[in-house]
Amino acid sequence: MARSITEPTPQDFSAVELRGDASVRRRQVIARTGRGVLFFSLVLGLVALLTLFLNVFDKLGGYAVYAFKIDPLTITPSRPLEELSREELLALIEKHVPEDAKALIPEEYGAPLEELSNEDLVNILYNDTPSPETLTAKPLEALTREELIEVLQRNVTGTRFEQLQAERPLEQRTREELIELVEVEVLQRSVVWQWTLFESIFNRDAILAEIASRYPGSDYEFKWWLTPRFIASDQTTRPETTGLRPALLGSLLVVILSILFAVPIGVAAGIYLEEFAGKSRLGAIIQTNIYNLAGVPSIIYGMLGLAVFARALRDFTTGAAFGVPNPPPNGRTIITASLTMALLILPLIIVNTQEAIRAVPQALRDAALAVGATKWETVWHHVLPVAAPGILTGTILATARALGETAPLIVVGAAAYVTMDPQGIFSSYTVLPIQIYTWTKLPEQIFTRVASAAVVVLLVTVLAINLTAIILRNRLRKQI
């Protein structure tokens, strides 16, 4: 009978022969050690990233205590003391004059309080009360809508009043909304102190007890800084009213224009260097310089943009050559920033384009050339569609870098305080990173909460742009 022959399995070799091989054991130990180091690096990076997110998220909200910088009674209509009746004057003295001052009235005026004239009663109120002009003032809750609008018009600047009207006419707002506007814009209702989000969630009772002891009678609420109003509002000098819209629009305009300038040039340069330039000495020199430019510090590009776009080409970058009225000084415009950022990301796009084209199989080119296609037709109809997902990946990386850069934009003149939206490519601007940096260095601690909210907006903006590009890349891959 023929005996069946069984082939040894890999397990047999590993259990019998390989287990005793010292070199194999050593390589397995090295492999396990390397895998452990890589896993530890991954965990460490995730912990650091999570810590950063938690630190930012912890400052987005919490219990806040409010106070008015201006006494509400000083801005509301009041009656002159001279027009009050004797009974009203006596009631005000009884309520607002201290007891020790009232005890000295008979000695100072030579008669009891009830026997004094109205003129003497008025003098007592002026002399013995800290704010006599507010004694007859109406509280905000007692004012009519017309009086509230008049208070706003009388106490805010003309420009700010026009902005409020442009956002939504005051006549169309409710009485409660007008009172809130007066509190914020005129009385400057501000945050005196705020606890962090996690403290407010886990130590609520202790915080409320501390508010009652340290800030008796003060208003408090659970306040979020990241709100639709914060994103859609103009920038102001107060953390309670400031907004992010000018910086957000400035960032989007700068990034979009930078991509429009850099992507066509970068992709075209990458295609030429990889498909048409060949292996020449000149091509090698150009390639080396492109790699070097990709690692140049961003501040150098800022200096280049300042010298070329902001100064040498100032008439063009400010729009003066095209008849734009009142151009910004020194070429500090959106177009200057966009051209500078385009230079910054151009080497990155070129290198990624070359890598994506280099990954296309050579057989695809040979097949196209074999059926009679020209070199350009091969590149345009076969190589470029296959390399498009990789090129788009490079564009994603370039977009993320352009959106987060600060140094070159500071050099070319991005403003730290802009209250108006950019009106075009020749207008002044600010961007999100500069706005965040400006808020973090201000002495008021509350501005760090506003900066944290802006950080979240910046992260979401970067993720949204990257997600859009990733979706386009995946669709291109499915079509190949």
C-alpha positions in Angstrom: 0.0 0.0 0.0 1.1 3.5 -0.8 1.8 5.6 2.2 0.4 9.1 2.2 3.0 11.8 2.4 2.1 14.8 4.5 3.9 18.1 4.0 5.2 19.8 7.1 3.3 22.9 8.0 4.8 26.3 8.9 3.8 25.7 12.5 6.0 22.5 12.5 9.0 24.5 11.4 8.5 27.3 13.9 7.9 24.9 16.8 10.8 22.5 16.1 13.6 24.2 14.0 13.0 27.9 14.3 12.5 28.0 18.0 16.0 26.9 18.6 17.6 29.3 16.1 19.2 32.2 18.1 19.2 34.6 15.2 15.5 34.1 14.6 14.8 34.6 18.3 16.8 37.8 18.2 15.0 39.1 15.2 11.6 38.3 16.8 12.6 40.2 19.9 13.7 43.2 17.8 10.4 43.0 15.9 8.3 42.9 19.1 10.3 45.8 20.6 9.9 47.9 17.4 6.2 47.1 17.4 5.9 48.1 21.1 7.8 51.4 20.4 5.5 52.2 17.5 2.4 51.4 19.6 3.7 53.5 22.5 4.3 56.4 20.1 0.8 56.2 18.8 -0.7 56.1 22.3 1.5 59.1 23.4 0.4 61.1 20.4 -3.3 60.3 21.0 -2.9 61.3 24.6 -1.2 64.6 23.8 -3.9 65.4 21.1 -6.7 64.5 23.5 -5.2 66.6 26.3 -5.0 69.6 23.9 -8.7 69.1 22.8 -9.8 68.8 26.4 -7.9 71.9 27.5 -9.5 73.9 24.7 -13.0 72.4 25.2 -12.7 73.1 29.0 -12.5 76.9 28.3 -15.5 77.1 26.0 -18.1 77.5 28.8 -18.9 77.5 32.5 -20.7 79.5 35.2 -20.0 83.2 34.8 -20.6 86.1 37.2 -21.6 89.4 35.6 -21.3 93.1 36.6 -22.1 96.4 35.0 -19.2 98.8 34.4 -21.6 101.7 34.2 -24.4 102.3 36.7 -27.7 101.6 34.9 -29.4 104.5 36.6 -26.9 107.0 35.1 -28.1 106.5 31.5 -31.9 106.4 32.0 -34.2 109.4 32.1 -34.7 111.0 35.5 -36.6 113.9 37.0 -34.7 116.9 38.5 -34.9 117.0 42.3 -36.2 120.6 42.2 -39.4 119.4 40.5 -40.3 116.8 43.2 -42.9 117.4 45.8 -42.2 117.7 49.5 -43.4 114.2 50.2 -41.2 112.7 47.4 -38.2 114.6 48.8 -38.8 113.3 52.3 -39.2 109.8 51.0 -35.9 109.9 49.2 -34.1 111.3 52.2 -35.6 108.5 54.4 -34.4 105.9 51.9 -31.0 107.1 50.7 -29.5 109.4 53.4 -27.4 107.5 56.1 -28.8 107.5 59.6 -25.7 109.4 61.0 -26.2 112.1 58.5 -29.9 112.4 59.3 -29.1 112.8 63.0 -27.0 115.9 62.3 -29.7 117.6 60.2 -31.4 119.6 63.1 -28.0 120.8 64.2 -26.8 121.9 60.7 -30.0 123.4 59.5 -31.4 124.7 62.8 -34.7 122.9 62.5 -36.1 119.3 62.4 -36.3 117.6 59.1 -40.1 118.0 58.8 -39.9 121.8 59.2 -37.3 122.4 56.5 -38.1 124.0 53.1 -38.0 122.1 49.8 -34.7 123.9 49.0 -33.1 122.6 52.1 -34.3 119.1 51.4 -32.8 119.2 47.9 -29.5 120.4 49.4 -29.5 117.5 51.8 -29.9 115.1 49.0 -27.1 116.7 47.0 -24.8 116.8 50.0 -25.5 113.4 51.7 -26.1 111.0 48.8 -23.3 109.6 46.5 -25.3 109.9 43.2 -28.2 112.4 43.6 -28.8 112.5 39.9 -29.8 108.9 39.9 -32.3 109.0 42.7 -35.3 109.6 40.4 -34.0 107.6 37.4 -36.2 104.9 35.9 -35.0 101.3 35.9 -34.4 99.8 32.5 -37.4 97.5 32.9 -39.7 100.6 33.2 -38.5 102.3 30.0 -40.6 102.1 26.8 -39.2 100.8 23.5 -38.8 104.4 22.2 -36.8 105.4 25.4 -34.6 102.3 25.1 -33.8 103.2 21.4 -33.0 106.8 22.5 -30.7 105.5 25.2 -28.8 103.5 22.6 -28.6 106.3 20.1 -27.3 108.7 22.8 -24.7 106.4 24.3 -23.1 104.4 21.5 -21.0 105.8 18.6 -22.6 106.6 15.3 -20.8 103.8 13.5 -21.8 101.2 16.1 -25.4 102.4 16.0 -25.5 102.0 12.2 -24.0 98.5 12.5 -26.8 97.6 14.9 -29.4 99.0 12.6 -27.8 97.1 9.6 -27.9 93.8 11.5 -31.6 94.2 12.3 -33.5 97.5 12.6 -34.0 98.5 16.2 -37.7 99.2 15.6 -38.2 95.5 14.7 -36.7 94.2 17.9 -38.6 93.2 21.0 -38.4 95.2 24.2 -36.4 92.4 25.9 -33.9 92.4 23.0 -33.5 96.2 23.4 -32.8 95.9 27.1 -30.2 93.3 26.4 -28.6 95.6 23.8 -28.5 98.4 26.3 -26.9 96.2 28.9 -24.2 94.9 26.5 -23.5 98.0 24.4 -24.0 100.9 27.0 -23.8 99.4 30.5 -21.0 97.1 29.3 -22.3 94.0 31.1 -19.0 92.1 31.5 -17.9 88.8 33.0 -16.2 89.4 36.4 -15.2 85.7 36.8 -15.9 82.4 35.1 -15.3 78.8 36.1 -14.2 76.2 33.6 -16.6 73.8 31.9 -15.6 70.7 33.9 -15.7 72.6 37.2 -19.2 73.9 36.4 -20.4 70.3 35.6 -18.8 68.4 38.5 -18.7 71.1 41.2 -21.9 73.0 40.6 -23.1 73.3 44.2 -19.7 74.5 45.4 -19.6 77.1 42.7 -23.1 78.4 43.5 -22.1 78.7 47.2 -19.0 80.6 46.2 -21.0 83.0 44.0 -23.4 83.7 46.9 -20.5 84.4 49.3 -18.1 86.3 47.0 -20.6 88.0 44.7 -23.8 88.6 46.6 -26.6 90.0 44.5 -24.7 89.6 41.2 -26.1 88.1 38.1 -24.7 84.7 37.0 -25.4 82.1 34.3 -23.9 79.2 32.5 -22.2 80.9 29.5 -21.0 79.4 26.3 -18.4 81.4 24.2 -18.8 79.4 21.0 -22.2 80.5 19.7 -23.6 81.4 16.3 -23.6 85.0 17.4 -19.8 84.9 18.1 -19.1 83.5 14.6 -21.4 86.0 12.8 -20.5 89.1 14.7 -17.9 91.8 14.1 -14.8 92.2 16.2 -15.0 94.6 19.2 -12.7 95.5 22.1 -14.8 93.6 24.7 -14.8 89.8 25.0 -18.5 89.7 25.7 -19.4 91.4 22.3 -16.5 90.5 20.0 -17.0 88.3 17.0 -15.0 86.3 14.5 -16.6 87.1 11.1 -14.0 89.4 9.7 -11.1 87.0 10.6 -13.0 84.0 9.3 -13.9 85.6 6.0 -10.3 86.9 5.7 -8.9 83.4 6.2 -11.2 81.8 3.7 -10.4 84.5 1.0 -6.7 84.2 1.5 -6.7 80.4 1.4 -9.0 80.2 -1.6 -7.0 82.7 -3.6 -3.7 81.0 -2.6 -5.0 77.7 -3.9 -6.2 79.3 -7.1 -2.7 80.7 -7.7 -0.6 77.8 -6.5 -2.4 74.7 -7.7 -2.4 75.3 -11.5 1.3 76.4 -11.4 2.4 73.7 -9.0 0.7 70.9 -10.9 1.9 72.1 -14.2 5.5 72.4 -12.9 5.3 68.9 -11.4 4.0 67.4 -14.7 6.8 69.1 -16.7 9.6 68.0 -14.3 8.4 64.4 -14.1 7.3 63.8 -17.7 9.0 66.3 -20.0 12.2 67.7 -18.4 14.2 64.4 -18.5 17.3 63.7 -16.5 19.5 66.7 -17.2 21.8 68.7 -15.0 19.5 71.6 -15.1 16.5 69.5 -14.1 18.5 68.1 -11.2 19.4 71.6 -10.0 15.8 72.7 -10.2 14.6 69.6 -8.4 17.1 70.1 -5.6 16.1 73.7 -5.2 12.4 72.7 -5.0 13.1 70.3 -2.2 15.1 73.0 -0.4 12.3 75.5 -0.8 9.8 73.1 0.7 11.8 73.2 3.9 12.5 77.0 4.1 11.0 78.6 7.2 7.7 80.4 6.5 9.0 83.7 7.8 11.4 83.9 4.8 8.4 83.8 2.5 6.9 86.6 4.5 10.0 88.7 3.9 9.9 87.8 0.2 6.2 88.8 0.0 6.9 92.1 1.8 9.7 93.0 -0.6 8.1 91.9 -3.8 4.3 92.1 -3.5 3.8 94.7 -0.7 6.5 97.2 -1.9 7.8 96.6 -5.4 4.4 95.8 -6.8 2.4 98.0 -4.4 0.5 99.8 -7.1 -0.9 96.5 -8.3 -1.5 94.8 -5.0 -3.3 97.8 -3.6 -5.4 98.3 -6.7 -4.0 101.8 -7.3 -3.0 100.9 -10.8 -6.6 99.8 -11.5 -8.2 103.0 -10.1 -9.3 101.6 -6.7 -10.2 104.5 -4.4 -8.4 104.8 -1.0 -6.2 101.8 -1.3 -4.6 100.5 1.9 -1.1 101.8 2.7 2.0 99.7 2.1 0.3 97.0 0.0 -1.2 95.3 3.0 -4.1 93.7 1.1 -5.6 90.2 0.7 -4.1 89.8 -2.7 -0.6 90.4 -1.2 -1.2 87.8 1.5 -2.6 85.3 -1.1 0.4 85.6 -3.4 2.8 85.2 -0.4 0.9 82.1 0.8 0.9 80.7 -2.8 4.7 80.9 -2.9 4.8 79.2 0.5 2.7 76.1 -0.6 4.0 76.0 -4.2 7.0 73.7 -3.5 4.8 71.3 -1.4 2.3 71.0 -4.3 5.1 70.4 -6.9 6.7 67.7 -4.8 3.4 65.9 -4.1 2.4 66.2 -7.8 5.7 64.5 -8.8 5.3 61.8 -6.3 1.7 61.1 -7.5 2.8 61.0 -11.1 5.8 58.8 -10.3 3.4 56.3 -8.7 1.6 55.8 -12.0 2.7 52.4 -13.6 5.0 52.8 -16.5 3.0 50.2 -18.4 0.1 52.6 -18.6 2.3 55.1 -20.5 3.7 52.4 -22.8 0.3 51.1 -23.7 -0.9 54.6 -24.6 2.1 55.3 -26.7 1.8 51.9 -28.4 -1.6 52.7 -29.7 -0.4 55.9 -31.2 -1.1 58.5 -28.5 1.3 61.5 -28.3 3.3 62.2 -25.2 0.9 65.0 -24.2 -2.2 62.9 -24.9 -0.7 60.1 -22.7 -0.1 62.5 -19.9 -3.4 64.3 -20.1 -5.8 61.4 -20.7 -4.0 58.6 -18.8 -1.3 59.7 -16.4 -3.0 62.7 -14.9 -6.4 61.1 -14.1 -4.7 58.2 -12.3 -2.4 60.6 -10.4 -5.3 63.0 -9.5 -6.1 61.5 -6.1 -2.5 61.8 -5.0 -2.3 65.4 -6.3 -5.4 66.2 -4.4 -3.8 64.8 -1.3 -0.9 67.2 -1.7 -3.4 70.0 -2.1 -5.1 69.0 1.2 -1.8 69.3 3.0 -1.0 72.6 1.4 -4.4 74.0 2.3 -4.0 73.0 5.9 -0.6 74.7 6.1 -1.9 77.8 4.4 -4.8 78.1 6.8 -2.7 77.7 9.9 0.3 80.0 9.0 0.8 83.2 10.9 4.4 84.4 10.6 4.4 85.4 6.9 1.0 87.2 7.2 2.3 89.2 10.1 5.3 90.3 8.0 3.2 91.3 5.0 0.9 93.4 7.2 -2.1 91.4 8.4 -3.9 93.7 10.9 -4.6 92.5 14.5 -7.9 94.5 14.8 -10.3 94.6 11.9 -14.0 95.5 12.5 -15.2 95.4 8.9 -15.5 92.4 6.5 -13.1 92.3 3.6 -14.6 94.1 0.7 -12.5 92.6 -2.0 -9.0 91.4 -2.9 -7.6 95.0 -2.4 -8.9 95.5 1.2 -7.3 95.2 4.6 -7.7 91.9 6.3 -7.0 89.7 9.3 -7.0 85.9 9.6 -7.9 83.4 12.3 -4.4 82.5 13.5 -3.5 86.2 14.0 -6.8 86.9 15.7 -6.2 84.0 18.1 -2.7 85.1 18.9 -3.9 88.7 19.5 -6.6 87.5 22.0 -4.2 85.2 23.9 -1.7 88.0 24.6 -4.3 90.5 25.9 -4.1 91.1 29.7 -7.8 90.3 30.3 -8.1 86.6 31.3 -11.5 86.3 29.7 -10.0 86.8 26.2 -8.4 83.3 26.6 -12.0 81.9 26.6 -12.7 83.8 23.3 -9.4 82.5 21.9 -10.4 78.9 22.7 -13.7 79.3 20.9 -11.8 80.7 17.9 -9.4 77.7 18.0 -12.4 75.4 17.7 -13.7 77.4 14.7 -10.2 77.2 13.0 -10.0 73.4 13.6 -13.5 72.9 12.2 -12.7 75.0 9.2 -9.6 73.0 8.5 -11.5 69.7 8.9 -14.3 70.9 6.7 -11.9 71.9 3.9 -9.9 68.7 4.2 -13.1 66.6 4.3 -14.3 68.2 1.1 -11.0 67.4 -0.6 -11.0 63.9 0.7 -14.5 63.2 -0.6 -13.4 64.6 -4.1 -10.3 62.4 -3.9 -12.3 59.2 -3.1 -14.7 60.0 -6.0 -11.8 60.4 -8.4 -10.4 57.0 -7.2 -13.7 55.3 -7.9 -13.8 56.7 -11.4 -10.4 55.4 -12.3 
